[in-house]
């Protein structure tokens, strides 16, 4: 169909465009339905704005003629329209994060007083008057509150996984239409170097840390620095950047912003498993860790 360093043929592009024309409205419709029925989150202004974006994109696509029409002559027009939709959805990640924060703030302020969040409004008062036994009660209520948020968590898991799929499918098609890059097939780099991606992420995270705290911890990279594998570098960079930002912030705040010369280094270890072909990138810091009471909440979008 197409090979590394060669541009995809018009036939291939038309086939991919036709698939996207059929598949994308289905995926968008599922997310719209989810956005309408998810409890509590559906009422947040930022989530409603995301729903409007999805509805608009869905309507645009279902009214767009199939790229195969007229012998595939509509494919370039479809690509331009899809590129606009791709850009329109670039803010969705931030908007959904805002929606989660909006819900969390409403729960903490007691503005949601029905359903599973009702316990949040009374547990602090109870714990202040019941002595030692209240600690166990408060902890149980707090865990129960987070347990009841499972529907919101499950929705956000589905939403973000779907978004990744949509962005990769659309992004790969749009990338195939561009001038080929050495070593790439669309978005996919045939020889992604985790070492090089880690270095770029360290540079970006260090800049952010310095802007906020006036400095940044040193980062040491160990392991298989020569390793390469096929992957989408931008996605790996995003993951590593978020983890490094967390590691640097924890290190600085735990050891004190003023103690810049005492900040221990963050370690990044790149490893692979020859038997199962896994690649593991470990980021370790001395940032104080996570309290045991919060371990069950760390994967919550609302924590």
N, C-alpha and C positions, 0 to 999 in steps of 0.2 A: 504494500500500500504506500508507505513512505519510509524513508530511511534517515538516519542521523545526518544532519547538515544539509538535507535537501528539503525544499519546500513541498508541502502537501499538494497533490494534484487537485484540480477543480472537482473531479469526480469524488475524491475522498472528502473534500470540504463540504460538498453538497450532501453527501451521505450523513456526515456528522451533524450538519445544520438541520437536516430533516429529523434526525433522532432527537436533537435538542428541542426542536419545534414541537414535537409530540410529547416528550418526556417532561419538560420543564413546567408546563401548566399543571400537570398531575402533581408534581412535587409541591408547587406553590399552593395548589388547592388544599392539599393535606395540611400544610402549615397554617393556612388561613383558618381552617376549621379548628385546629389546635389553639390558635391565638384567640379565637372567639369563645372557646369553652373552658380554658384553663382558669381555675378559681383564683380570685384576688388579683393575680397578675394581669388578667384581661382588662381590669379597671384602671391600670396605671397609664398615665398620659403617654409615656415613652413607648410602651407596648402597643398602645392604640395607634401611635404614629407608624410603628413598624408594620402593623396590620394594614394600614392604608397603603404603604409602599408595596406590600405583597399583592394586595387587591389590584392596584394600578398596573403592576407588572403582569399579573395574570390576564387582565383584560387586554392589555397590549398584545400579548402573545397569541391569545385565542382569536384575535381579529387580524392577525398577520398571516398572509398567504403562505403556503408551504414553499420552502426554498427550492424544492424540486420542480415547481411550476415553470413553464416556459423553458424546459430543458436545463433547469438549474440557473437560469439567468437572474433569478431573484436572490441568489445566495449572498452576493455582496451587500444588497440592501438589508437583508436579514442580519448580517454580521454587524452592520453599523447600528441597527436598532438594538441588538443584543449588547453591544458595547456600552450604549447609553444606560441600559438596565443594569449592567454589571457595575457601572460607576454609581448609579443610584443606590444600589444595595451596599455600597462600601461602608456606609455609616451605621448599618444595622447592628453590628457587634457592639458598638458604643451605646446605641439606643437601648438594646436589651439589657446591658449592664446597668444603665440608668433606671430601667424599669425594676430590676431586682433591688436596687438601692431605694427606690421610691417605696416599694412594698416593705422593705425592712424598716425604713423610717416610720411608716404608718403603724407598723406593729409596735415598735418601741415607744411611740407617742400615745399608744392606746386608741388610735383612730379606727382600728378594726376590732370591734368588740364582740363579734359573733364567731361561731364556728371554733376551729381548733386553736385560734389565736387568743381566745378569751382568757386562757390561763396566764398569758403574759402580763395582763393588766393587774393581776392580784398577787402573783407569786412573790414580788418584792415586799409588799406590805406584810404578807403572811410570814416571810422569812425573818422579818425584823422583830416579830413579837413572839415567835414560838421557840426561841432559843436554839440549842444544838440540833434538836430533832428536825427543825425547819430546814436545815441544810440538806438533809436527805430528801425531804419533801420537795424543796425548791428544785433540787437537781432532777428529781423524777419528773416534775412538771415541765422543766426546761427540755428534757429529752423527749417527753411526750409531744411538746410543741413542735420540735423539729421532726419527729416521726410523722406528724400529720401534714408536714410540708412535702411529703413524698411525691404527691401529685404535681406540685410545682417543680420539684427537682426533676422528675421523670419528663415533664414537658420540656424543660430547658435542655436536658440531655438530647431528646429527640430533635429539638429545634437546631441546636448547634451542630449535631452530626449531619443533619440534612443540609444545613447551610454550607458545611465543608464540601459535601458532595456536589451541591449546585455550583459552588464557586470553582471547584476543580474541573467539572465537566465544561462549564462555560469558558473558564480561563484557558483550558487546554485547546479548545476549538479556536479561540481568538489568537492564542499564541502561535498556532499552526499556520495562521494566515500571515504572520510577520516574516521578515527576513530571518532565515535560520541562524541560530547561534552555535558556535563551535561546541560540540559535546552535548547539545540539547536536542530533545524531541519535544517540541512545545514547551510546557512548563518543567518537564522532567530532565534533570541533569543526569547523564549516564554515569558520571563519576563524581558524585557529590562527595566532597571531603568534609567530614564533620569537624576536623581540625580548623579548616578555613572558616566554616560557618560559625564555630565557637569563637574564633578570634573577632569576627565582625560583631557578634552579639556582645562580646566583652567590651568592645569599643563603644557601642551604643549604650550599654548599661552603665559603663563608667561615666560617660558624659552626663547621663540623667542623674546619677548619684552625686556627681560633683556639683551639678546645678542646684541640687537640693541641700546637700550637706557640706559643700566646700571641699570635698575630697572623695576618694573611693578606695576600697580595699584592693590589694593586689590579687590577681587571679593566676593560679598555676595550672597549666594543662599537662596531663600525663597520659600514658597509655599508647594506643595505636594511632600515632599521629599520621601514619602513612595510609590509613584505611580509606577506601572509597566504596561507594555503592550507589545504585540508581535511586534517586529520591527527588522531591521538590524542595529545593534549598530554602525558598521563602517560608515554607511552613515550618521547617526545622529551625530556622532563625527565629521565628515568632515564639516557638516553644522555649527555646534556650534563653531568649531575651527576658521573658517573663520570669523564668526560674532564677536567672542571674540577678535580676532586679530585686527579687525577694531575698536572695542570699545576701546581697550587698546591704540592703536596708536592715535586715536582721543583725548583721555583723556590726554596722555602725551604731544602731540604736542600743544594742546589748552592751557594747563596750564603751559607749559614750561618744557623742559627737566631737567633744573637745580632745579626745585621746587618739588623734589621728595616727600617731606613731605606734600605737599599741594594737591597731586593728589587725587581727590574724588574717591570713590569706584565705581566699575561697579556692577550693580545688575542683577541677573538672577532670574526670577520668573517662577516657574513651576506651571501650573494650568490645571484643566480639567473641562469639562462641562458634568455634569451627564445626561442632557437631550439629547444631540446629540453625546455623547461619544468622543468629541474632546479633544485633548491634546494640550495645548499652552505653548510654552517656550518663554518668553519675556526677551530680553537683553536690559537694559537701561544704558546709560552712560551720563556723563556731558562733552561731548567732543566738544561743540560748535554748533552742529547741521549742517544742510545743507542749503545753501542759496536758497531762493525761485527761483532765476533765473536758478538754476541747478536741480530743482525738477523733471522736465520732462525728464532729461537726466540720472538720477541715475541708471536706469535699462539698459542703453545702454552698450553693450560690448566694444564700442569704446570710451567711456567717460573717 
